[in-house]
Amino acid sequence: MELHKTYRNIGRYRQVIAVLIKYGFGEILDRMNMASYLRVGSRKLFARQQEIAAFSWAERIRLALDDLGPTFVKMGQIMSTRPFLIPVDLVIELAKLQDQVAPFPFEEVRQTIEKELGKPLDQLFQYFSPEPVASASLSQVHRATTLAGDDVAVKVQRPQVKQIMEKDLSILRDLAVLLDRYIPEVRQFSPVAIVDEVAKSAKQEVDFLYEARNLEIFAQNFADDDRIFLPRIFWDHTSLRVLTLSFIDGIKISDVTRLREAGVDLAVVTRAGGQLLAKQIFEFGFFHADPHPGNLFVLRDNRIAPVDFGMMGKLSHGALELVADLLIAATSDDTQRIVRVLQNHELLDDEVRPAALEADLALFLHRYHGVPLAKLKMRSLLTDAFEIMNVYRIKFPPELMMLGKALGTYEEVARTLNPQYDFVTELLPSIKKLATRKFSPGSIFSDVSTYLLDLRELLVNFPFEIRRIARNLRKGDLSISFHHKGLEQLILELEKASNRLAFALIIAALIVASSLIMTRPIGMTILGVPALGLVGYVTAGVLGIWLVIAILRSGKL
């Protein structure tokens, strides 16, 4: 850890540590040497173990994040959209985190708006409701009317939220570094990479101009589609911390009773939602990545109105091809083709046995193929899918991390509206269209052009690279470096063993020295016993007990 950052954030560090101890993570903190970093008493690390024994480890992480406040809640929500980074049990738990927090005072709302937009509130709006219509971890939304008479929703960022989030992300990264260093069983999940990925998304979410640009791009993509309604951006009332959009008077998509009372055709809405999702993913490669029911509304004319464009997914051309190839192979029950796709995209290690993977994939597809949404258990499906990924160490590209969670959330919304709706069948035409697109003359010409450019660059640079290698050989600058893998834990254990051995030698030296002093009447005596020798014995005894406790607590005799 960087010491200057640690001391600067010491108060927040102690709060985080206290909450982690409260939810039973004291043993992990002890293995991470947190007591030595923050001078937390080792005894405190093991408090309250019995009180939280009824909760699973994933539930305890969710409860801890909820306890740590709004920014940690937002980080947990972002992590829940990265199903290929963390264990499935944790994905399911983090998805339960709710963005319902107490609103901040209206006076702070006024100050933020006036500072950001450079005018008094009454010169910007003819009416502004002091009561928010929604309050979340990063912001809250107020209903207002512009001077021109437009009914708008004004999203205002919480005071100091960016600074608080930066501090919390700094602490999280420090903890991730210590986890990677001292807890070998979590290294397969790359904790530092997870925190970096979360930090990237979190920083984008506190930039309302970024959200406004996302909405603008999304609106351009669907400009000619009358099945979707998108709010208008009021740019003269928008800044980094204030976002003003036209107010959507719709019904939350999960409120089935109100939708029916309003005369909304649920079958039409469900089908339109599936087709719009297919268009987002397979036509534009730009999709709404946080489609929970609170962010999806339905108008009385059956149009779907999404809100909150802070979290968007962007798929590259290669990722789109991968998704299409995998889904077509899966819907065709072609496990051999699935394995070939994974190999072609270099997602499998060389030591993986294709036949074993094919057998597990065949069992998985047989279990879930053709199951209607009403009978499909997403928890069971995700658990089985992640088990296969972990066993065969299948690592998908980062850009697909949000897609899996988004598809799962859309599926849950579809289940709420129409349990018999076949979500996969609705996506299939778009998937096939995408798969055949790479065989079009334009796509083939583009691929050939790219290969020819790469070949030209290789031929042009090859003589130069040969000369550079020869020059380094003549100078003696060419070297070969070796990097060990998996020895960090061994080195750590050896360091601990050598430290304990040195400690034991010091104790032994104290005992020997004290015994020699005891044989001669040197210096002050206590009851006829040399005081210096007595102090040496007591010191050696205390240090010896301390060493024994440390060994017993480590569980390694």
C-alpha positions as CSV (number, residue, x, y, z in Angstrom):
1,M,0.0,0.0,0.0
2,E,1.1,3.6,-0.6
3,L,1.7,4.9,2.9
4,H,0.8,8.6,2.2
5,K,-2.7,7.5,0.9
6,T,-3.1,5.1,3.8
7,Y,-2.5,7.8,6.4
8,R,-4.6,10.3,4.5
9,N,-7.6,7.9,4.6
10,I,-6.9,6.3,8.0
11,G,-10.3,7.2,9.4
12,R,-12.2,5.6,6.5
13,Y,-9.9,2.6,6.6
14,R,-10.8,2.0,10.2
15,Q,-14.6,2.3,9.4
16,V,-14.2,-0.3,6.5
17,I,-12.1,-2.6,8.8
18,A,-14.7,-2.3,11.6
19,V,-17.6,-3.3,9.2
20,L,-15.6,-6.2,7.7
21,I,-14.9,-7.5,11.2
22,K,-18.6,-7.1,12.1
23,Y,-19.5,-9.4,9.3
24,G,-16.9,-12.1,10.1
25,F,-14.0,-11.3,7.8
26,G,-11.5,-10.9,10.7
27,E,-9.5,-14.1,9.8
28,I,-9.0,-12.8,6.2
29,L,-7.9,-9.4,7.5
30,D,-5.5,-11.1,9.8
31,R,-4.0,-13.1,7.0
32,M,-3.7,-9.8,5.0
33,N,-1.6,-8.3,7.9
34,M,-4.2,-5.5,8.4
35,A,-3.4,-5.4,12.1
36,S,0.2,-4.3,11.3
37,Y,-0.9,-1.8,8.7
38,L,-3.5,0.0,10.7
39,R,-2.6,-1.0,14.2
40,V,-5.8,-2.8,14.8
41,G,-5.7,-5.1,17.7
42,S,-5.5,-8.8,16.6
43,R,-8.1,-9.7,19.2
44,K,-10.6,-7.4,17.5
45,L,-10.2,-9.1,14.2
46,F,-12.0,-12.2,15.5
47,A,-15.0,-10.6,17.2
48,R,-18.7,-11.3,16.5
49,Q,-17.9,-14.6,14.8
50,Q,-21.0,-16.4,16.3
51,E,-23.4,-13.6,15.5
52,I,-23.0,-13.9,11.7
53,A,-22.6,-17.7,11.4
54,A,-26.1,-18.1,9.9
55,F,-25.2,-16.1,6.8
56,S,-23.2,-17.4,3.8
57,W,-20.0,-15.6,2.8
58,A,-21.7,-14.0,-0.2
59,E,-24.6,-12.7,2.0
60,R,-22.1,-11.3,4.4
61,I,-20.3,-9.4,1.6
62,R,-23.6,-7.9,0.5
63,L,-24.5,-6.9,4.1
64,A,-21.1,-5.3,4.6
65,L,-21.4,-3.3,1.3
66,D,-24.8,-2.1,2.4
67,D,-23.5,-1.1,5.8
68,L,-20.5,0.8,4.2
69,G,-22.8,3.3,2.5
70,P,-23.9,4.5,-0.9
71,T,-20.6,4.4,-2.8
72,F,-19.9,0.8,-1.8
73,V,-23.5,-0.1,-2.7
74,K,-22.9,1.3,-6.2
75,M,-19.6,-0.6,-6.5
76,G,-21.5,-3.8,-5.5
77,Q,-24.1,-3.1,-8.2
78,I,-21.4,-2.6,-10.8
79,M,-19.7,-5.8,-9.7
80,S,-23.0,-7.7,-10.1
81,T,-22.9,-6.8,-13.8
82,R,-19.5,-8.5,-14.2
83,P,-20.6,-12.2,-13.9
84,F,-17.4,-13.5,-15.5
85,L,-15.2,-11.9,-12.9
86,I,-16.7,-13.0,-9.6
87,P,-18.3,-16.3,-8.2
88,V,-21.9,-16.8,-9.2
89,D,-23.1,-16.9,-5.6
90,L,-21.7,-13.4,-5.1
91,V,-23.3,-12.2,-8.4
92,I,-26.7,-13.3,-7.2
93,E,-26.3,-11.6,-3.8
94,L,-24.9,-8.3,-5.2
95,A,-27.8,-8.1,-7.6
96,K,-30.1,-7.7,-4.5
97,L,-28.4,-4.4,-3.5
98,Q,-31.0,-1.7,-3.7
99,D,-30.3,2.0,-4.6
100,Q,-32.7,3.3,-2.0
101,V,-31.1,5.8,0.3
102,A,-32.3,8.9,2.2
103,P,-32.4,12.1,0.1
104,F,-30.1,14.9,0.8
105,P,-31.5,18.4,1.8
106,F,-33.1,20.6,-0.8
107,E,-30.8,23.5,0.1
108,E,-27.8,21.4,-1.1
109,V,-29.8,20.6,-4.3
110,R,-30.3,24.3,-4.9
111,Q,-26.6,25.1,-4.3
112,T,-25.4,22.3,-6.6
113,I,-27.7,23.5,-9.5
114,E,-26.9,27.1,-9.1
115,K,-23.1,26.4,-8.9
116,E,-23.2,24.1,-11.9
117,L,-25.5,26.1,-14.2
118,G,-24.4,29.6,-13.1
119,K,-27.8,31.1,-12.4
120,P,-30.3,31.3,-9.5
121,L,-32.8,28.4,-9.4
122,D,-35.8,30.7,-10.2
123,Q,-34.0,32.0,-13.3
124,L,-33.7,28.4,-14.6
125,F,-37.1,26.9,-13.7
126,Q,-40.6,28.4,-13.2
127,Y,-41.3,25.5,-10.8
128,F,-39.0,23.1,-9.0
129,S,-40.3,20.5,-6.6
130,P,-38.4,20.4,-3.3
131,E,-39.3,16.8,-2.8
132,P,-37.4,14.2,-4.9
133,V,-39.3,11.6,-6.9
134,A,-36.3,9.2,-6.6
135,S,-33.2,9.0,-4.5
136,A,-30.2,6.8,-5.2
137,S,-26.6,6.3,-4.0
138,L,-25.1,8.8,-6.4
139,S,-27.9,11.3,-7.1
140,Q,-31.6,12.1,-6.7
141,V,-34.2,13.3,-9.2
142,H,-36.6,16.2,-8.8
143,R,-39.5,17.1,-11.0
144,A,-39.5,20.7,-12.4
145,T,-40.9,22.9,-15.1
146,T,-38.6,25.0,-17.3
147,L,-39.2,28.7,-18.1
148,A,-40.5,27.6,-21.5
149,G,-43.1,25.3,-19.8
150,D,-41.4,21.9,-20.4
151,D,-42.1,19.3,-17.8
152,V,-38.6,17.9,-16.9
153,A,-36.8,15.5,-14.5
154,V,-33.7,17.1,-13.0
155,K,-31.0,14.6,-11.8
156,V,-28.7,16.2,-9.2
157,Q,-25.5,14.6,-8.0
158,R,-24.9,14.1,-4.2
159,P,-22.4,16.6,-2.6
160,Q,-18.8,15.3,-2.5
161,V,-19.8,12.0,-4.0
162,K,-16.9,12.0,-6.4
163,Q,-14.3,12.7,-3.7
164,I,-15.9,10.0,-1.4
165,M,-15.9,7.5,-4.2
166,E,-12.3,8.2,-5.1
167,K,-11.3,7.6,-1.4
168,D,-13.3,4.4,-1.2
169,L,-11.9,3.1,-4.5
170,S,-8.4,3.8,-3.3
171,I,-9.1,1.8,-0.1
172,L,-10.7,-1.0,-2.2
173,R,-7.6,-1.2,-4.4
174,D,-5.3,-1.4,-1.4
175,L,-7.4,-4.3,0.0
176,A,-7.4,-6.0,-3.4
177,V,-3.5,-5.8,-3.6
178,L,-3.3,-7.3,-0.1
179,L,-5.8,-10.0,-1.0
180,D,-3.8,-10.9,-4.1
181,R,-0.5,-11.0,-2.1
182,Y,-1.7,-12.9,1.0
183,I,-4.8,-15.0,0.0
184,P,-3.8,-17.3,-2.8
185,E,-7.3,-18.9,-3.2
186,V,-8.7,-15.6,-4.5
187,R,-6.0,-15.0,-7.1
188,Q,-8.0,-16.8,-9.8
189,F,-10.5,-13.9,-9.7
190,S,-7.9,-11.2,-10.2
191,P,-9.1,-8.9,-7.4
192,V,-7.0,-5.9,-8.5
193,A,-8.4,-6.2,-12.1
194,I,-11.9,-6.4,-10.7
195,V,-11.4,-3.2,-8.7
196,D,-9.9,-1.4,-11.7
197,E,-12.9,-2.4,-13.8
198,V,-15.3,-1.3,-11.2
199,A,-13.4,2.0,-10.8
200,K,-13.7,2.7,-14.5
201,S,-17.4,2.2,-14.6
202,A,-18.0,4.1,-11.3
203,K,-16.1,7.2,-12.6
204,Q,-18.2,7.2,-15.7
205,E,-21.4,7.1,-13.7
206,V,-20.5,10.4,-11.8
207,D,-20.0,12.2,-15.1
208,F,-23.5,13.2,-16.2
209,L,-22.2,14.6,-19.5
210,Y,-21.0,11.1,-20.3
211,E,-24.6,9.8,-19.5
212,A,-26.1,12.5,-21.7
213,R,-23.8,11.5,-24.6
214,N,-24.8,7.9,-24.2
215,L,-28.5,8.9,-24.4
216,E,-27.8,11.0,-27.5
217,I,-26.1,8.0,-29.3
218,F,-28.9,5.7,-28.2
219,A,-31.5,8.1,-29.5
220,Q,-29.8,8.3,-32.9
221,N,-29.8,4.5,-33.1
222,F,-33.6,4.3,-32.5
223,A,-34.6,7.6,-34.2
224,D,-37.0,5.8,-36.6
225,D,-38.3,3.2,-34.1
226,D,-41.8,4.1,-32.7
227,R,-41.8,1.2,-30.2
228,I,-39.4,3.1,-27.9
229,F,-39.7,6.5,-26.3
230,L,-36.5,8.3,-25.2
231,P,-36.3,11.5,-23.1
232,R,-35.0,14.7,-24.6
233,I,-31.9,16.3,-23.2
234,F,-32.0,19.9,-22.2
235,W,-28.4,20.8,-22.8
236,D,-28.6,24.4,-21.4
237,H,-29.8,22.8,-18.1
238,T,-27.2,20.1,-18.0
239,S,-23.6,19.9,-16.7
240,L,-21.1,17.5,-15.1
241,R,-23.3,17.1,-12.0
242,V,-26.8,18.1,-13.2
243,L,-28.7,16.3,-15.9
244,T,-32.1,17.6,-17.1
245,L,-34.3,15.4,-19.3
246,S,-38.0,15.5,-20.3
247,F,-40.2,13.9,-17.7
248,I,-41.5,10.4,-18.5
249,D,-45.0,9.9,-17.2
250,G,-45.0,6.1,-17.5
251,I,-45.6,3.0,-15.4
252,K,-42.8,0.9,-14.0
253,I,-42.5,-2.2,-16.2
254,S,-42.7,-4.6,-13.2
255,D,-46.0,-3.1,-12.0
256,V,-48.2,-5.6,-14.0
257,T,-51.4,-4.6,-12.2
258,R,-51.2,-0.9,-13.1
259,L,-50.1,-1.8,-16.7
260,R,-53.3,-3.9,-17.1
261,E,-55.5,-1.2,-15.6
262,A,-54.0,1.3,-18.1
263,G,-54.9,-1.0,-21.0
264,V,-51.3,-1.9,-21.9
265,D,-51.0,-5.0,-24.0
266,L,-48.3,-7.0,-22.1
267,A,-47.8,-9.5,-25.0
268,V,-47.0,-6.6,-27.4
269,V,-44.7,-4.9,-24.8
270,T,-42.8,-8.2,-24.2
271,R,-42.3,-8.9,-27.9
272,A,-41.2,-5.3,-28.6
273,G,-38.8,-5.5,-25.7
274,G,-37.1,-8.6,-27.0
275,Q,-36.8,-7.2,-30.5
276,L,-35.4,-3.8,-29.2
277,L,-32.8,-5.7,-27.2
278,A,-31.8,-7.7,-30.2
279,K,-31.4,-4.5,-32.2
280,Q,-29.3,-2.9,-29.4
281,I,-26.9,-5.9,-29.2
282,F,-26.7,-7.3,-32.6
283,E,-27.2,-4.3,-34.9
284,F,-25.6,-1.5,-33.0
285,G,-23.4,-3.3,-30.4
286,F,-24.5,-0.6,-27.9
287,F,-26.9,-1.6,-25.2
288,H,-28.5,-0.5,-21.9
289,A,-26.5,-2.5,-19.4
290,D,-28.6,-1.7,-16.2
291,P,-32.2,-2.6,-17.3
292,H,-33.6,-3.3,-13.9
293,P,-37.4,-2.6,-13.5
294,G,-36.7,0.8,-11.9
295,N,-35.0,1.9,-15.2
296,L,-37.7,0.7,-17.5
297,F,-41.1,2.3,-17.9
298,V,-44.1,1.7,-20.2
299,L,-46.3,4.4,-21.7
300,R,-50.0,3.9,-22.2
301,D,-49.6,3.4,-26.0
302,N,-47.4,0.3,-25.4
303,R,-44.1,2.2,-26.0
304,I,-41.1,1.2,-23.8
305,A,-39.3,4.2,-22.1
306,P,-35.8,3.3,-20.6
307,V,-34.1,5.8,-18.3
308,D,-30.6,6.1,-16.6
309,F,-28.0,5.7,-19.3
310,G,-25.0,5.9,-17.0
311,M,-24.1,2.2,-17.5
312,M,-24.0,1.2,-21.1
313,G,-22.3,-1.8,-22.8
314,K,-20.3,-1.5,-26.0
315,L,-19.4,-4.6,-28.0
316,S,-16.6,-4.7,-30.5
317,H,-16.9,-6.4,-33.9
318,G,-15.0,-9.5,-32.6
319,A,-17.1,-9.7,-29.5
320,L,-20.3,-9.6,-31.5
321,E,-19.1,-12.4,-33.8
322,L,-18.2,-14.5,-30.7
323,V,-21.6,-14.0,-29.1
324,A,-23.4,-14.9,-32.4
325,D,-21.2,-18.0,-33.0
326,L,-21.7,-19.3,-29.5
327,L,-25.5,-18.7,-29.4
328,I,-26.0,-20.3,-32.8
329,A,-24.0,-23.3,-31.7
330,A,-25.9,-23.5,-28.4
331,T,-29.3,-23.3,-30.0
332,S,-28.3,-26.1,-32.4
333,D,-27.0,-28.3,-29.6
334,D,-23.6,-28.4,-31.4
335,T,-21.1,-28.8,-28.5
336,Q,-18.2,-29.5,-30.9
337,R,-18.8,-26.2,-32.6
338,I,-19.0,-24.4,-29.2
339,V,-15.5,-25.8,-28.3
340,R,-14.1,-24.8,-31.8
341,V,-15.5,-21.2,-31.3
342,L,-13.8,-21.0,-27.9
343,Q,-10.5,-22.3,-29.3
344,N,-10.6,-19.9,-32.3
345,H,-11.1,-16.9,-30.0
346,E,-8.3,-18.2,-27.8
347,L,-10.5,-18.5,-24.7
348,L,-9.3,-22.0,-23.9
349,D,-5.9,-23.1,-22.5
350,D,-3.9,-25.6,-24.5
351,E,-4.1,-28.2,-21.7
352,V,-7.9,-28.3,-21.7
353,R,-9.2,-31.6,-23.1
354,P,-11.9,-30.8,-25.7
355,A,-13.7,-34.1,-25.3
356,A,-14.2,-33.5,-21.6
357,L,-15.5,-30.0,-22.2
358,E,-17.8,-31.2,-25.0
359,A,-19.3,-33.8,-22.6
360,D,-20.0,-31.2,-19.9
361,L,-21.5,-28.8,-22.4
362,A,-23.8,-31.5,-23.8
363,L,-25.1,-32.2,-20.4
364,F,-25.6,-28.5,-19.7
365,L,-27.5,-27.9,-23.0
366,H,-29.6,-31.0,-22.5
367,R,-30.7,-29.8,-19.1
368,Y,-31.8,-26.3,-20.2
369,H,-32.6,-26.5,-23.9
370,G,-36.2,-25.7,-24.7
371,V,-37.2,-25.0,-21.1
372,P,-39.9,-22.2,-21.0
373,L,-39.2,-19.1,-18.9
374,A,-41.9,-20.1,-16.3
375,K,-39.9,-23.2,-15.4
376,L,-36.4,-21.9,-15.9
377,K,-34.4,-21.3,-12.7
378,M,-31.7,-18.7,-13.4
379,R,-29.8,-19.4,-10.2
380,S,-29.4,-23.0,-11.2
381,L,-28.5,-22.1,-14.8
382,L,-25.9,-19.6,-13.7
383,T,-24.4,-21.9,-11.1
384,D,-23.9,-24.7,-13.7
385,A,-22.5,-22.3,-16.4
386,F,-20.0,-20.8,-14.0
387,E,-19.0,-24.2,-12.7
388,I,-18.0,-25.2,-16.3
389,M,-16.2,-21.9,-16.8
390,N,-14.2,-22.4,-13.6
391,V,-13.3,-26.0,-14.2
392,Y,-12.0,-25.3,-17.8
393,R,-10.7,-21.8,-17.0
394,I,-12.8,-20.1,-19.8
395,K,-12.2,-16.4,-19.7
396,F,-14.4,-14.2,-21.8
397,P,-13.4,-10.7,-23.0
398,P,-14.2,-7.9,-20.6
399,E,-16.7,-6.3,-23.0
400,L,-19.0,-9.4,-22.6
401,M,-19.1,-9.1,-18.8
402,M,-22.0,-6.7,-18.7
403,L,-23.9,-8.5,-21.5
404,G,-24.5,-11.6,-19.5
405,K,-26.0,-9.7,-16.6
406,A,-28.1,-7.5,-18.9
407,L,-29.5,-10.5,-20.8
408,G,-30.4,-12.1,-17.4
409,T,-32.2,-9.0,-16.2
410,Y,-34.1,-8.6,-19.5
411,E,-35.1,-12.3,-19.1
412,E,-36.5,-11.6,-15.6
413,V,-38.5,-8.6,-16.9
414,A,-39.9,-10.8,-19.7
415,R,-40.8,-13.5,-17.2
416,T,-42.8,-10.9,-15.1
417,L,-44.8,-9.7,-18.2
418,N,-45.3,-13.0,-20.0
419,P,-43.9,-16.2,-18.4
420,Q,-44.5,-18.2,-21.7
421,Y,-42.5,-15.8,-23.8
422,D,-39.5,-17.5,-25.6
423,F,-36.7,-15.0,-25.2
424,V,-34.1,-17.0,-27.1
425,T,-36.4,-17.6,-30.1
426,E,-36.9,-13.8,-30.3
427,L,-33.2,-13.2,-30.5
428,L,-32.4,-16.0,-32.9
429,P,-33.2,-14.1,-36.2
430,S,-30.8,-11.3,-35.3
431,I,-28.1,-13.8,-34.2
432,K,-28.3,-15.6,-37.6
433,K,-28.3,-12.3,-39.4
434,L,-25.1,-11.2,-37.6
435,A,-23.5,-14.6,-38.2
436,T,-24.1,-14.4,-42.0
437,R,-22.9,-10.8,-42.1
438,K,-19.3,-11.8,-42.0
439,F,-19.7,-13.8,-45.3
440,S,-21.1,-10.7,-47.1
441,P,-18.8,-9.3,-49.9
442,G,-18.2,-6.1,-48.0
443,S,-17.1,-7.9,-44.8
444,I,-14.8,-10.3,-46.8
445,F,-13.2,-7.4,-48.6
446,S,-12.7,-5.6,-45.3
447,D,-11.1,-8.7,-43.7
448,V,-8.8,-9.3,-46.7
449,S,-7.8,-5.6,-46.7
450,T,-6.9,-5.8,-43.0
451,Y,-4.8,-9.0,-43.6
452,L,-3.0,-7.4,-46.5
453,L,-2.1,-4.3,-44.5
454,D,-0.8,-6.5,-41.6
455,L,1.3,-8.4,-44.1
456,R,2.7,-5.3,-45.7
457,E,3.6,-3.9,-42.2
458,L,5.3,-7.2,-41.3
459,L,7.3,-7.2,-44.6
460,V,8.4,-3.6,-44.2
461,N,9.4,-3.9,-40.5
462,F,11.0,-7.4,-40.8
463,P,14.5,-6.2,-42.0
464,F,14.6,-3.5,-39.4
465,E,13.8,-6.0,-36.6
466,I,16.5,-8.4,-37.8
467,R,19.1,-5.5,-37.9
468,R,18.0,-4.5,-34.3
469,I,18.4,-8.0,-33.0
470,A,21.9,-8.3,-34.7
471,R,22.9,-5.0,-33.2
472,N,21.9,-6.0,-29.7
473,L,23.8,-9.3,-30.1
474,R,27.0,-7.4,-31.1
475,K,26.6,-5.1,-28.1
476,G,25.8,-8.0,-25.7
477,D,22.5,-6.4,-24.8
478,L,20.3,-9.3,-25.8
479,S,19.1,-11.1,-22.7
480,I,16.6,-13.7,-21.7
481,S,14.5,-13.2,-18.6
482,F,12.7,-15.9,-16.6
483,H,9.7,-15.2,-14.3
484,H,8.5,-17.7,-11.7
485,K,4.8,-18.4,-11.3
486,G,3.1,-19.6,-8.2
487,L,6.1,-19.2,-5.9
488,E,4.9,-16.1,-4.1
489,Q,3.1,-18.1,-1.3
490,L,6.2,-20.3,-0.9
491,I,8.4,-17.2,-0.5
492,L,5.9,-15.8,2.0
493,E,5.9,-19.0,4.1
494,L,9.7,-19.1,4.0
495,E,9.9,-15.5,5.2
496,K,7.5,-16.3,8.1
497,A,9.5,-19.4,9.0
498,S,12.8,-17.5,9.0
499,N,11.3,-14.7,11.1
500,R,10.0,-17.2,13.7
501,L,13.4,-18.9,13.7
502,A,15.2,-15.6,14.3
503,F,12.7,-14.8,17.0
504,A,13.3,-18.2,18.7
505,L,17.1,-17.6,18.6
506,I,16.7,-14.2,20.3
507,I,14.6,-15.9,23.0
508,A,17.2,-18.6,23.4
509,A,20.0,-16.0,23.6
510,L,18.0,-14.1,26.3
511,I,17.6,-17.3,28.4
512,V,21.3,-18.2,28.1
513,A,22.4,-14.7,28.9
514,S,20.1,-14.4,31.9
515,S,21.3,-17.8,33.2
516,L,24.9,-16.6,33.0
517,I,24.0,-13.4,34.9
518,M,22.2,-15.5,37.6
519,T,25.5,-17.3,38.4
520,R,27.1,-14.0,39.3
521,P,25.9,-11.3,41.7
522,I,26.0,-8.4,39.1
523,G,24.2,-5.1,39.8
524,M,21.0,-4.7,41.7
525,T,19.4,-7.8,43.2
526,I,15.8,-8.6,44.1
527,L,15.4,-11.1,47.0
528,G,19.1,-12.0,46.3
529,V,18.5,-12.6,42.6
530,P,20.2,-10.4,40.1
531,A,17.5,-8.0,38.7
532,L,19.0,-8.0,35.2
533,G,18.8,-11.8,34.9
534,L,15.2,-11.8,36.2
535,V,14.2,-9.1,33.6
536,G,15.9,-11.3,30.9
537,Y,13.9,-14.4,32.0
538,V,10.6,-12.4,32.1
539,T,11.2,-10.9,28.7
540,A,12.1,-14.3,27.2
541,G,9.0,-15.8,28.8
542,V,6.7,-13.1,27.3
543,L,8.2,-13.4,23.9
544,G,8.0,-17.2,24.0
545,I,4.3,-17.1,24.9
546,W,3.7,-14.6,22.1
547,L,5.5,-16.9,19.6
548,V,3.5,-19.9,20.7
549,I,0.2,-18.1,20.4
550,A,1.2,-16.9,16.9
551,I,2.0,-20.4,15.8
552,L,-1.2,-21.9,17.3
553,R,-3.3,-19.2,15.7
554,S,-1.8,-19.9,12.3
555,G,-2.9,-23.5,12.6
556,K,0.5,-24.8,11.6
557,L,2.4,-26.6,14.3
